[in-house]
Amino acid sequence: MTQASFPRLTNDNDKIALVEGDNSYSYGEVNQRIDRCASGLLDGKDDLREERIAFFMPASLDYVATMHGIWRAGGIAIPLNVASAVAELDHYLTCAGVTRMIANGKYQESLRELCAELNIELVSSEDVLAAEVAALPEIIPERRGMILFTSGTTNKPKGVVSTHKTIHAQITTLIDAWDWTEDDVIPLFLPVHHIHGIINILSCGLWAGASVHLFAKFDIPRITSEIVAGTYNVFMAVPTIYVKLIQYFESIDAAQVQKICDGFRPMRLNISGSAACPVKLFKQWQELTGQVLLERYGMTEIGMGLSNPYAGERRAGHVGQALPGVEAQLFDEEHNRVTTEGTPGEIRIKGDNVFLEYWDNEKATIESFRDGWFCTGDVAVIEDGYYRIMGRSSIDIIKSGGYKLSALEIEGVLLTHDDIAEVAVIGVEDETWGESVMAFIGLRDGTRLEYDDLKHWCDGKMSSYKIPKAIQIIAALPRNAMGKVTKPDLKKLL
């Protein structure tokens, strides 16, 4: 992206852009550091010409300077998950043909052997900071700017390529839809190798001229103390974070809980995304804080596609409607448009927000589009104009006895059971039904649950054909970095 793309990143802007620990940095300071990083990366060249440069660091000033520095120098930025195993990194780096890796301190040490093995130059963020700012290339919108890897819940992660035009569209649609302004202050504690942290929080914040408080991880005591102090007016998280906050409330005294909830109350916006928000959680959060969570729908390939309205009804269990500049449509299994409300179909998306390609994977790219629509693989229904996600067609849609059942819907009901802390539902092969419903359940401390008792409890709460035919009690559900349950790992337990 050209410098002008982020309108607030100018040398003369004294507004605070980033807060990291006890340090704060103005837009001007951040901008100068980005230019020095871009100049150092160029090292005398006039343009990086889409060189793939990876970086392995948590949310920080160095992270921001590195990402934007790569963009300004004409490279492709590849942010990696600092919690990744070495075997996973090997796949990402090899797949993308990375030539340079930027990491600091302990992160650099953990990468030394792998980078040597793959012949990748390993440098620190200080190593690439030039003393003087050089002439930077003009970056056209169609230029590739970023590769993010899919979460890989169903197969090996693919490298999702976004152009600068894509990134611009993903940011600006949310600036409009969620009413971002320079008065906003938001914490960023989500992983910054993922669209949620990179686009929805960091990039929207910097585009709008807001202040972004950076955390390497979700530090509940520190973040809640800032909430009590009234520091933030926008809060974005995954459902797991809201659950953790509610669990934290159970471990502290009632007066402190009240102070934290009172800190959330005047915020202009609380958002939940990256995984389905159970209706029970939606209602709990509203009762505690007065905040009506805004749930939205997106994925690595499209940024955000659907959203509940900022000003309007936010409906529990639904992800709203198409965002400005985004076209959305449901299609059935014969690729016909679904025109009847309440009839399930696959969500397909068109718009400038849609990615360019899967890196070095033409077959997967071709297979993911049909007649110009990106096929998300997610199944939904439209109810009174609002989309409701039923789940991934390959994982969450259970075909049992002629019915198409939504695993997410069944999970939502089971979560209202007082003894159930978390649950994941999958379809397992069944000679009679084709697939039968199975639930993996994590219980609250000190509770027990027998199958017959659960089956009896389900009577009247869901149709008989949706009631699990079997359950398995487990200590904790397997999850990825964004809190999504990795259901293929559950199938392995069988």
Helices and strands as residue ranges (DSSP letters): G 3-5, E 16-20, E 23-26, H 27-42, E 52-56, H 61-73, E 76-79, H 86-96, E 100-103, H 105-117, E 121-123, E 144-149, E 159-163, H 164-177, E 185-188, H 195-195, I 196-203, H 204-208, E 211-214, H 220-228, E 234-237, H 239-249, H 254-264, E 269-272, H 279-289, E 294-299, E 303-307, E 321-322, E 327-331, E 345-350, E 357-358, H 362-367, E 369-370, E 373-383, E 386-392, E 397-400, E 403-406, H 407-414, E 420-430, E 434-443, H 451-458, G 464-466, E 470-473, H 487-493
